[in-house]
């Protein structure tokens, strides 16, 4: 399953984003980068906004967040109101007691 971004606390999110980007580099993948949605993620606000507006949705893996909490984090970090969220897959355990939930962020109606 392809994710556009990873959301959670700073120390959970950024290592996951960097590991994913390293993996993409190693396999020669030339797709869009993975967005980190945590403290300091707001610097990528324009890139974040471009994706759901162009494609109609954004798939976010949320570390230890429910889809509702993920939407709250996205709204806060990216300073965007009126986004919507729905679950697009079941949650998965990812080790060390963490859970990855899958939130589909949708643009405002």
C-alpha positions as CSV (number, residue, x, y, z in Angstrom):
1,X,0.0,0.0,0.0
2,X,1.4,3.4,-1.0
3,X,1.5,6.2,1.5
4,X,1.8,9.9,0.7
5,X,2.9,10.8,4.2
6,X,3.4,9.7,7.8
7,X,1.9,11.5,10.8
8,X,2.6,11.2,14.5
9,X,4.9,12.6,17.1
10,X,8.1,14.2,16.0
11,X,10.4,11.3,17.1
12,X,8.1,8.6,15.6
13,X,7.4,10.4,12.3
14,X,10.7,11.8,11.1
15,X,12.8,8.6,11.4
16,X,10.1,6.7,9.5
17,X,10.1,9.4,6.7
18,X,13.9,9.4,6.4
19,X,14.0,5.6,6.3
20,X,11.4,5.6,3.6
21,X,13.2,8.2,1.6
22,X,16.5,6.2,1.9
23,X,14.7,3.1,0.7
24,X,13.3,5.0,-2.3
25,X,16.8,6.2,-3.1
26,X,18.3,2.7,-2.9
27,X,15.7,1.2,-5.2
28,X,15.9,4.1,-7.7
29,X,12.3,5.1,-7.2
30,X,11.6,8.5,-8.7
31,X,8.1,9.2,-7.3
32,X,6.9,11.9,-5.0
33,X,8.6,12.1,-1.7
34,X,6.9,11.1,1.6
35,X,5.6,14.0,3.6
36,X,6.3,14.1,7.3
37,X,3.3,15.5,9.3
38,X,4.6,16.3,12.8
39,X,6.4,19.2,14.4
40,X,8.3,21.1,11.6
41,X,6.2,19.5,8.9
42,X,4.5,22.7,8.1
43,X,7.5,23.8,5.9
44,X,6.1,21.3,3.3
45,X,2.6,22.8,3.4
46,X,2.5,23.7,-0.3
47,X,3.6,20.2,-1.3
48,X,1.0,18.8,1.1
49,X,-1.8,20.9,-0.3
50,X,-1.0,20.2,-4.0
51,X,-1.5,16.4,-3.7
52,X,-5.0,16.1,-2.4
53,X,-6.2,18.9,-4.6
54,X,-4.7,17.3,-7.7
55,X,-5.7,13.7,-6.9
56,X,-8.7,14.2,-4.6
57,X,-7.1,12.3,-1.6
58,X,-3.9,11.8,0.4
59,X,-3.0,8.5,2.1
60,X,-1.4,9.0,5.5
61,X,0.0,6.4,7.7
62,X,-0.6,7.5,11.3
63,X,1.7,6.2,14.0
64,X,-0.4,5.7,17.2
65,X,-3.1,8.0,16.0
66,X,-6.7,7.2,15.2
67,X,-7.9,8.6,11.8
68,X,-9.7,11.4,13.7
69,X,-6.5,12.3,15.7
70,X,-4.6,12.1,12.4
71,X,-6.9,14.7,10.8
72,X,-6.4,16.9,13.9
73,X,-2.7,16.6,13.6
74,X,-2.8,17.4,9.8
75,X,-5.1,20.4,10.4
76,X,-2.8,21.8,13.1
77,X,0.6,21.1,11.5
78,X,-0.4,22.1,8.0
79,X,-2.7,25.0,9.1
80,X,-5.5,23.8,6.8
81,X,-9.2,23.8,7.8
82,X,-12.2,21.9,6.5
83,X,-10.3,18.7,5.4
84,X,-12.1,15.5,5.8
85,X,-10.9,12.0,6.8
86,X,-11.9,8.4,6.3
87,X,-10.2,5.1,7.1
88,X,-8.9,3.3,4.0
89,X,-7.4,0.1,5.5
90,X,-7.3,-1.7,8.9
91,X,-4.7,-0.7,11.5
92,X,-1.5,-2.7,11.7
93,X,1.0,-3.3,14.5
94,X,4.4,-2.0,13.5
95,X,6.6,-3.1,16.4
96,X,7.6,-1.8,19.8
97,X,3.9,-1.5,20.8
98,X,3.1,1.0,18.0
99,X,0.2,0.9,15.6
100,X,-0.1,2.3,12.1
101,X,-3.6,3.4,11.1
102,X,-4.4,4.5,7.6
103,X,-6.2,7.8,7.1
104,X,-7.4,9.1,3.7
105,X,-7.4,12.8,3.9
106,X,-9.9,14.5,1.5
107,X,-10.0,18.1,0.4
108,X,-12.8,20.4,1.5
109,X,-16.1,20.0,-0.3
